[in-house]
Amino acid sequence: MSAERSVLLLSSSKVYGYGYYEHSKEDITKFFNKKNVTKILFVPYAMPDHDAYTKVVSNALNPWGYEVEGIHTKADPVEAVSSAQAIFVGGGNTFVLLKTLYDLNLVDAIREQILKKGTPYMGSSAGTNLAAPSINTANDMPIAHPPTFEALGLVPFNINPHYLETDPNSKQKGETRDQRLEEFLILHKKPVLALPEGTVLLIEGDKITLLGDKNAKLFKPNLKPIEFEPHSDLSFLLHDL
């Protein structure tokens, strides 16, 4: 029998005018405190300097009452995942992140902890990409080659963090973000939830709530995108795809 899913997905770690995670402090602390989390296993593999990245995250979360440990410091990363109070996967390059997790046999280990044992999972940017069925809708350059683009599948729809609405006054003639997501839909037929910076998804069991201060945008095959305001109930995304 599976435990209740407990997932918090941030579009970004920073928002203009705020320090690391400050824009989502209330959501983060409520999320972890509900599960009595005091120690967080941080996964820094999306960035090149794991020690430096873990220190940044630790400096941000320590004052809020959380001890942060980098998984890269553990002799057995799989065991570290299995014994973690909570897991936080940070941002950076999604392709590097996923490749490293596969190299270390951590994809299945993390998925099992979240979906079967109910270990709280927080993702930001690349860590949010990782929660989807695949990383095909990431914004990053593919500077590493994971064995597959299949990711954790903590939710059944794809995600596009750092979403930017098309500027109608721009003279840029390259592809817009909307066009790139529509190309994905042609081949994959899987909905994509686009999250601007400052938005957060809270998944508790079979309930999804949009948090933050901006609208999210849902892309589905052969349909016009639909916008959802903060505090919208998006639970239908877990079932009606």
N, C-alpha and C positions, 0 to 999 in steps of 0.2 A: 504494500500500500504506500502511495506517495504522500509526502508531507505537503503542506500548503506552500506554494511558491511565494517568495518574498524578494522582490527585485525593485531596485531604484536606478533609473537610467537618466543620466544628465546629458544634455546635448554638448555641453562644454564644461571645462573646469574653471574657466574665467569668463566674466562678462565685463564689458566696459564700465569702469567706475568702481569695480569691486576687486578684492583680493581673491586668492584661490578659494573656490567653493563658497565664498561669502554670500553670493546671490541665492544660494540654496541651503544656507545654514539651517534654517528651521525645518526644511524637508529632510535633510540628512540626519539631524539629531533626533527628530521624531522617529525616523525609520529605524535607526540603530537602537535607540533607547527602548522602543517597543519590544525588542528581542533581547534586552539586557546585555547588549554588546559593549564590551570595554576594550577588546583587543581586535584589531583588524589586520588580516593578512593582505598586504598590498602586492599587486602584480605589476612591476614596472617595465615589462619587456618591450613595450611599444616605443620606449625612448632608449638612446644608446648608453647613457650613463645611469645605471640602475641605482647606485648609491646616492647620487645627487638627486635623482627624481624622488626616491623614497624619503630623503631628508626634507624636500619641499613639501611633500604630502604630510609627513609627520609634523612639521612645523605648523601646518595649517590646522590639523585635526587634534593635536595634543591639547591645545587650550580648551577644546570642547569636551575633553574627558576621554579621549581614545588613544590607546597605545597602538602604534603602527609598526608592523614588522614586514620587511621585504622578503618575499618568497625566495629571491635569489641568494639569500644568506643561509638558506636551509639545506642541509645535507641531502634530504629526501623531499623534493618538492611535492610529490604525490601524497606523502604522509602529511605534509604540512597542510595541504588542501583538506584532507580527510579529518583533520583535528581543528580546523579553523572555526572560530566563533562567527566570523563574517569574512567575505572576500570582496576586495575592491580592485577592479582592473582599470588602470589609468589610461589616459590618451597618449597619442603619438602616432606612429605609423601602423595602421591596421594589418598590413601584410606581414610586416616584421613580427608583430605581436602573434598573429595566428600561426606563423611558421614556427616560432619558438615554442608555443604551447604544444604543437604537434610533435616537435622534436623531443620534448620532455614528457610526452604522454600525459598531458594535463587536460586535454579537451574533454575526454570522457570522464575524467576524475572530477572536474569542476561541474560538468553537467549533472552528474549523479548527486553531488552534494546539494545542488540547488533544487533539482526537480524531485529527488527521492527523499532527501533528508531535511529539506527546508532551510538550509543554511542561507542567511541573507547575502545577496549579491548586489553590489553597487558598481555601475560602470559609468565612465565618462568618455565621451568622444569615441575613440577606438574601442574602449571597453563597452560602450553602448552598441557599436557595430557588432561586436562579438556576440551579443545577446540574441541577435537575429538568426534565422536559418542559414544565412550566408553573408559574406562581406561584399557582395557584388555592388552594393549601393554606397560604399565608402567613397570619400572624396580624395583619398591619398593616392600617391603614385605607387605602383607595384614594384618597389625596390627590392623586394624579397619574394621568393616563390614558394608559398606553402603547398603541401601535397594536394590540397583541395581548397576551394573557397567556402566549403561548408563550415559553419561555426557552431555555437552552442545550442541554438534553437530553443532558447528560454521562452521566446514568443514566436508565433507562427507567421509573422509578417516581417518585411524588411524595414530598415530604418535608415534615414539620411540625417546625421547630425550636422550642425553648423549650417543649416539650410538658409539660403539667401534668396529672397524674393527677387524676381526679375525687375530691374530698374527700367521703366519705360523711356526714360530720358538718356539712357546710356548709348554711347556711340560704338560700344564694343559689338563686333559682329560675330564673335565666336558663339559656341553653344551655350545656352543658359542651363542652369541647374534643372529647370523643369524639363527641358529637352532631353537631357541625359537620363533623367528618371523615366521619361516616357519611352526611351529606347530600351531600358531594362524591362519595362512592362510588356513590350512586344515579344520578347523572347521568353520571359519567365512567368508571366501571368500572376505574379504575386504582389499583393498590395505593398505600398511603401508609405510609411509615416515619416514626413519631413519635419524635423525639429529645429527651429531657430535657436540661436544661443539664448539662454535664459529659460528654456523650457525643460521640464522633467516629467518622466513617466513613472508612476508608482503602480506596481503590479503586486497585488495581494490575493493569492489564490486565483480565482477567476474574475477578479475585478481590476480594471485599469482606470486610473484617474490621471488626467493631464494637469500638471502643476506648473508653476512659473507665471510669467507675466506676458507671454506672447501666444499667438494662435499657432497651432500645429496644422499641417496640411496633408491630407490623405490623397494619395494617387492610386487609382485602380484602373485596370485595363478597360479601354473603350468608354471611359467616363471622365467628365470634367472633375478636376481636383476639388475636394471639399475641405473647408477650413473649420476648425474646432477651437472654441474659446477656452481659456484656462478654467480648470475645475470641471471640464466636460468628462462624462463617463464614456470611456472608449472600450468598455468590456466586450462589445460586439466583435472587436478585432480578434478576440480569442476563439470565436466560434463561427461567425458569419463571414467567411472569406470567399 
